Amino acid sequence: MALHRKADALLALRPDVAIVPECSQVAELGEGEFVRVAWTGDPGTKGLAVFARPELDATVDPSHDPALRWFLPIRLGGPIPMAILAVWAMHNPRAGEPPPKLRMLHALDAYAAFLGSDDALLIGDFNNNDRWDTPAAPTFRRIRERLAAMGLTSLYHERTGEAHGAETVGSLFWKWDAGLPFLIDHCFLPRTWLPRVSEFSVGTADNWLRLSDHAPLVVELQRVDANPAPGPVAR
């Protein structure tokens, strides 16, 4: 929330694409450096926004289902053809919508073709982790299994080797307490893309807790095209 207070810190990460949960419907980023590609949520309050540099020619994919308010399928054109499903697994229930814990599974059904196209990643605030699964409701495990069937894997766990639910780093500091970190923000990307990841990090409480109870995920990928010289394409 209050993106204007955090914009300088976000811009210091030099993103090409920024996925911003809990974002105002009218928030902007930078002064002409970014376009707001899309926003979804409750009008007048907060939602999920995607910002991108203009040269990326980012658009909302035709598969977008407005009934799934907390998910945005985005296509990048221009020099970086790839797809991103931006996520904010908002907890608030609403009549006619799936229960919050099942919302992600419904979205994975709806966007199966989009995510299964070998050029898509899924990133954002999942509001979930294996540590809250139960034998009767292994919700996050089912999400991971569904994504694995699409060839997508969790970047954090691939890079660290840590088990799901036993992470040593958190992206959320519960009740603004640096001593209560939970990893609920995730990036799932094609397993075949792992060699392209030149940088991955999760922000620390020291750097971010003064601004937010969440810390950002930073993902940098190397370009794959006819030019053998790689370059950063997404962050």
C-alpha positions in Angstrom: 0.0 0.0 0.0 1.0 3.7 -0.4 3.2 3.0 -3.3 4.2 6.6 -3.6 6.2 6.3 -0.3 8.0 3.2 -1.5 8.5 4.1 -5.2 12.1 5.3 -4.8 13.1 2.0 -3.1 11.4 0.0 -5.8 12.9 2.1 -8.6 16.4 1.5 -7.0 16.0 -2.1 -7.9 16.0 -1.1 -11.6 13.0 -3.2 -12.6 11.8 -3.8 -16.1 8.5 -5.2 -14.8 7.1 -4.7 -11.4 4.2 -6.7 -9.9 2.7 -4.7 -7.0 0.1 -6.3 -4.7 -2.0 -4.1 -2.4 -1.8 -1.3 -4.9 -4.1 1.7 -5.3 -6.2 1.8 -8.5 -4.6 5.2 -9.4 -1.0 4.6 -8.4 1.7 5.3 -10.9 5.4 4.4 -10.9 8.2 6.7 -12.0 7.8 9.8 -14.2 7.2 8.3 -17.7 9.6 5.4 -17.0 6.8 2.9 -16.6 3.3 2.3 -18.0 0.7 0.8 -15.8 -0.2 -2.3 -17.9 -3.1 -3.4 -15.8 -4.8 -3.2 -12.4 -7.4 -5.5 -10.9 -9.1 -5.5 -7.5 -11.8 -3.6 -5.7 -12.3 -0.2 -7.3 -11.5 2.6 -5.0 -9.5 0.5 -2.6 -6.6 -1.7 -3.4 -5.7 -4.4 -5.8 -2.9 -5.9 -8.0 -1.0 -3.7 -10.5 1.6 -4.6 -13.1 4.0 -1.9 -14.4 6.4 -2.2 -17.2 8.9 -0.2 -19.2 7.2 1.1 -22.4 9.6 -0.5 -24.8 8.5 -4.0 -23.5 5.1 -3.5 -25.2 3.3 -5.2 -22.4 -0.3 -6.0 -22.8 -3.0 -8.0 -21.0 -3.4 -11.4 -22.6 -6.7 -12.3 -24.3 -7.1 -15.2 -21.8 -7.7 -12.7 -19.0 -10.8 -13.5 -17.0 -12.1 -10.4 -15.1 -14.0 -12.7 -12.7 -10.6 -13.9 -11.3 -9.9 -10.4 -9.8 -6.6 -11.1 -8.3 -4.7 -12.5 -11.3 -3.4 -10.8 -14.4 -2.0 -12.6 -17.4 0.5 -10.3 -19.1 2.3 -10.7 -22.4 5.6 -8.9 -23.2 6.3 -8.1 -26.8 9.1 -6.1 -28.3 12.6 -7.4 -27.5 11.5 -9.8 -24.7 8.7 -12.1 -25.8 7.5 -13.9 -22.6 4.4 -14.2 -20.4 3.8 -13.5 -16.8 0.8 -14.4 -14.6 0.9 -11.9 -11.8 -0.7 -13.0 -8.5 -2.2 -11.5 -5.4 -4.0 -14.3 -3.6 -6.3 -11.9 -1.7 -7.8 -13.4 1.4 -11.1 -11.4 1.5 -14.1 -13.6 0.5 -16.7 -12.3 -1.9 -20.0 -13.7 -3.0 -19.7 -15.8 -6.1 -16.0 -16.3 -5.9 -14.1 -19.4 -4.8 -13.0 -19.6 -1.2 -9.7 -17.8 -0.7 -7.7 -21.0 -0.1 -9.1 -22.5 -3.3 -8.8 -19.3 -5.4 -5.3 -20.1 -6.7 -6.3 -23.6 -7.8 -9.3 -22.1 -9.8 -6.9 -19.7 -11.4 -4.5 -22.4 -12.4 -7.4 -24.2 -14.1 -8.4 -21.1 -15.9 -4.9 -20.2 -17.0 -3.6 -23.7 -17.7 -3.0 -23.0 -21.4 -1.3 -19.7 -20.7 1.0 -21.2 -18.1 1.7 -24.3 -20.1 3.0 -22.4 -23.2 6.7 -22.8 -22.1 7.2 -19.1 -22.1 5.4 -18.1 -18.9 6.2 -17.6 -15.3 4.0 -17.1 -12.2 5.0 -14.5 -9.6 3.4 -12.6 -6.8 1.9 -12.8 -3.3 0.4 -16.3 -2.9 -0.5 -15.7 0.8 0.4 -19.4 1.3 3.1 -21.8 2.2 3.4 -25.6 3.0 3.7 -24.8 6.7 0.0 -24.1 6.8 -1.1 -27.3 5.0 -2.9 -30.0 6.9 -3.5 -33.6 6.0 -7.1 -32.8 5.3 -6.3 -29.6 3.3 -2.8 -29.7 1.7 -3.7 -26.6 -0.3 -0.2 -25.4 -1.2 1.1 -28.8 -2.0 -1.7 -29.2 -4.5 -0.8 -25.8 -6.0 2.8 -26.9 -6.3 1.8 -30.3 -7.8 -0.4 -28.6 -10.4 2.4 -26.2 -11.3 4.9 -29.0 -11.5 2.6 -30.8 -14.0 2.9 -27.7 -16.1 6.7 -27.8 -15.9 6.9 -24.9 -13.4 9.1 -25.0 -10.3 9.7 -22.7 -7.3 12.8 -20.5 -8.0 13.5 -20.0 -4.3 13.6 -23.6 -3.5 15.6 -24.5 -6.6 18.2 -21.9 -5.7 18.5 -22.7 -2.0 17.8 -26.4 -1.8 15.5 -25.8 1.2 12.3 -27.8 1.7 8.9 -26.2 1.3 7.7 -25.1 4.7 11.2 -25.0 6.1 12.5 -21.7 4.6 15.1 -19.7 6.4 14.1 -16.5 4.7 10.8 -14.7 4.6 9.1 -12.2 2.3 6.5 -11.3 4.9 7.4 -10.1 8.4 4.2 -10.9 10.3 2.9 -8.0 12.3 5.9 -6.0 11.2 8.2 -8.2 13.3 11.6 -9.1 11.8 11.6 -12.2 14.0 8.5 -13.6 12.3 9.5 -14.1 8.7 7.3 -16.3 6.3 7.9 -17.0 2.6 4.5 -16.3 1.0 5.7 -14.5 -2.1 6.8 -16.9 -4.8 8.1 -17.2 -8.3 7.4 -20.3 -10.3 9.1 -20.5 -13.6 9.8 -23.2 -16.2 12.4 -25.6 -15.0 14.2 -25.2 -18.4 14.7 -21.5 -17.5 16.8 -22.1 -14.4 20.1 -21.7 -16.3 18.8 -18.2 -17.5 18.4 -16.9 -13.9 21.3 -14.6 -13.3 20.0 -13.1 -10.1 17.4 -14.0 -7.5 17.0 -12.4 -4.1 14.5 -11.7 -1.4 14.6 -8.4 0.4 15.7 -8.2 4.0 14.0 -6.7 7.0 16.9 -4.3 7.4 16.2 -2.8 4.0 12.4 -3.0 3.8 10.7 -3.2 7.2 10.7 0.6 7.5 8.5 0.7 4.4 6.5 -2.4 4.4 5.8 -5.7 6.1 6.6 -7.4 2.8 10.0 -7.6 1.1 10.4 -7.9 -2.7 11.4 -10.8 -4.8 14.0 -9.8 -7.5 14.3 -12.1 -10.5 16.7 -11.4 -13.3 16.7 -13.5 -16.5 19.1 -13.6 -19.4 17.8 -12.9 -22.9 17.3 -15.8 -25.2 17.3 -14.8 -28.9 19.4 -14.9 -32.0 22.0 -12.6 -30.5 24.4 -14.8 -28.4 25.2 -11.9 -26.1 22.9 -12.2 -23.1 21.3 -9.2 -21.3 19.0 -8.7 -18.4 15.4 -8.9 -19.5 13.1 -9.1 -16.4 13.4 -8.0 -12.9 
